[in-house]
Amino acid sequence: MHSVASAPRAVPSWLVDEPYEDHPRGTLKSGKEAEVFLVERRFASQTALLAHKRYRPRYPGRGELRALGFSNSTVYRADSVYKAGWFLPTRDKRAVMGGTAFGHRLAARLWPLQEWTMLERAWASGASVPYPVERTEDGLLMEFIGDERQAAQKLAQARLSPDEIGSAWEQLLASLQALTMAGMVHADLSAYNLLWWQGRVVLIDLPQAVEFTTNTDAYDLLHRDIANVGAWFGRHGVPVDVEATYAEMLAFAF
């Protein structure tokens, strides 16, 4: 397994300290709770492409989604297992876990903050994730994985050679090690939220990530993550011992 560097990671060179203007370039992805938009950030000396993940309102008014630039209605996941570790006042925690209207609205405001926090921690850990650029009112701006011609493919849809698949698994193990050592579990890992770009595996979609210290389901979720990706890699020619990999990750967790 690859070792993970412990030195602080530098800000990417494409994010320069200059005045800039952001210009929308269209929709990249539409999910149940959020949409991802392509943004061109124009600096004085260069440009950079960013991904803007925006969470939809939980209870949008008539015409509100269209006015805000969204294309789909909002459907939130059954997510109590992920919210169990959130630090909230007792009243708010009961509302969020109980599914009251107030709890739903509060959770909708907290999901973008949760994803930003976990993305920052994942980046700092050394895991291969998009660079977190900044928070926005309804989501977060992050590194766009792709270029002017195309976005990175999901690993499940990429056509990789046997050598590339082997490299992808080794890279993924290194990122899992980094997250585990940082006390985190992705908690929704599959070949559909891994990207493949120019020989690099990138983990995305971290709002449901949990911590070992605050979520009693973290260990089961880690096992599920490894089993999910292990099954996919196994079908593509990389034999994965799920239990051995899980035991190895647990050693990093402690």
Stockholm file with secondary structure:
# STOCKHOLM 1.0

chainA/1-254         MHSVASAPRAVPSWLVDEPYEDHPRGTLKSGKEAEVFLVERRFASQTALLAHKRYRPRYPGRGELRALGFSNSTVYRADSVYKAGWFLPTRDKRAVMGGTAFGHRLAARLWPLQEWTMLERAWASGASVPYPVERTEDGLLMEFIGDERQAAQKLAQARLSPDEIGSAWEQLLASLQALTMAGMVHADLSAYNLLWWQGRVVLIDLPQAVEFTTNTDAYDLLHRDIANVGAWFGRHGVPVDVEATYAEMLAFAF
#=GR chainA/1-254 SS CCCCCCSCCCCCTTSCSSCEEEEEEEEEEECSSEEEEEEEEEESSCEEEEEEEEECCSSCCTTHHHHTTCCSCCCCCCCHHHHTTCCCCHHHHHHHHHTCHHHHHHHHHHHHHHHHHHHHHHHHHTCSCCCEEEEETTEEEEECSBCSSCBCEEGGGCCCCHHHHHHHHHHHHHHHHHHHHTTEECSSCCTTSEEEETTEEEECCCTTCEETTTCTTHHHHHHHHHHHHHHHHHHTTCCCCHHHHHHHHHHHHC
#=GC SS_cons         CCCCCCSCCCCCTTSCSSCEEEEEEEEEEECSSEEEEEEEEEESSCEEEEEEEEECCSSCCTTHHHHTTCCSCCCCCCCHHHHTTCCCCHHHHHHHHHTCHHHHHHHHHHHHHHHHHHHHHHHHHTCSCCCEEEEETTEEEEECSBCSSCBCEEGGGCCCCHHHHHHHHHHHHHHHHHHHHTTEECSSCCTTSEEEETTEEEECCCTTCEETTTCTTHHHHHHHHHHHHHHHHHHTTCCCCHHHHHHHHHHHHC
//
